Amino acid sequence: MSTEQVYQEFPSRSVAADVHGILMRVASLEDTLDGKIRAWKDATRRQSKKLKDLGDIARLVESYPDLWETLPDELKAIIESPES
């Protein structure tokens, strides 16, 4: 578990999900997206990791278009709107 304060509330908002046939609690979509955005913005992360985070963010928004509105403008300028 991360010791960063921002992640401390994630478990309380977790949701039940079937993961390869096992029912477990996972981070909510909103928290997953928030974590990916924070990782993408982290100036100390390697470029390859930041590119993976960007791809993960794009896939989340493609799969769940309602998340588009929660993206910061700097990401909206890079990722196509799911309405496109």
C-alpha positions in Angstrom: 0.0 0.0 0.0 1.3 3.5 -0.8 2.2 5.7 2.0 1.3 8.9 0.1 -1.6 10.7 1.8 -3.6 11.1 -1.4 -4.0 7.3 -1.7 -5.1 6.7 1.9 -8.8 7.1 1.0 -8.7 4.7 -2.0 -9.6 1.6 0.0 -12.7 3.2 1.5 -14.0 3.9 -2.1 -13.0 0.5 -3.5 -15.5 -1.5 -5.5 -16.1 -5.3 -5.8 -14.9 -6.7 -9.1 -14.3 -10.2 -10.7 -10.6 -10.5 -11.4 -9.9 -13.7 -13.3 -12.8 -15.4 -11.5 -11.9 -14.1 -8.0 -14.1 -11.6 -6.4 -12.0 -8.8 -4.8 -12.1 -5.1 -4.1 -10.3 -2.8 -6.4 -9.8 0.9 -6.8 -12.8 2.8 -8.2 -12.6 4.1 -11.8 -12.2 7.6 -10.6 -9.4 6.7 -8.2 -7.7 4.6 -10.8 -7.8 7.6 -13.2 -6.6 10.0 -10.5 -3.7 7.8 -9.7 -2.8 7.5 -13.4 -3.0 11.3 -13.9 -0.8 11.8 -10.8 1.8 9.3 -12.1 1.7 10.9 -15.6 2.4 14.4 -14.1 5.3 13.1 -11.9 8.4 14.8 -13.4 10.6 12.1 -11.8 9.1 9.2 -13.7 10.8 7.7 -16.7 9.5 8.7 -20.1 8.5 5.1 -20.8 6.4 4.9 -17.6 4.8 8.3 -18.4 3.9 7.0 -21.9 2.3 3.9 -20.4 0.3 6.1 -18.0 -0.9 8.2 -20.9 -2.0 5.1 -22.8 -3.8 3.8 -19.7 -5.6 7.2 -19.3 -6.7 7.1 -22.9 -8.0 3.5 -22.6 -10.0 4.4 -19.4 -11.6 7.4 -21.2 -12.4 5.4 -24.3 -14.0 2.7 -22.2 -15.8 5.1 -19.8 -16.5 8.3 -21.7 -18.0 10.0 -18.6 -14.4 10.2 -17.2 -13.5 12.7 -20.0 -14.9 15.6 -18.1 -12.6 14.9 -15.1 -9.4 15.2 -17.2 -7.3 18.3 -16.8 -7.1 20.5 -19.8 -3.5 19.5 -20.5 -4.6 15.9 -21.0 -7.7 16.9 -23.1 -5.2 18.6 -25.4 -3.4 15.3 -26.0 -6.2 12.7 -25.8 -9.0 12.6 -28.3 -12.5 13.1 -26.8 -14.5 9.8 -26.8 -17.1 11.8 -28.7 -14.8 12.3 -31.7 
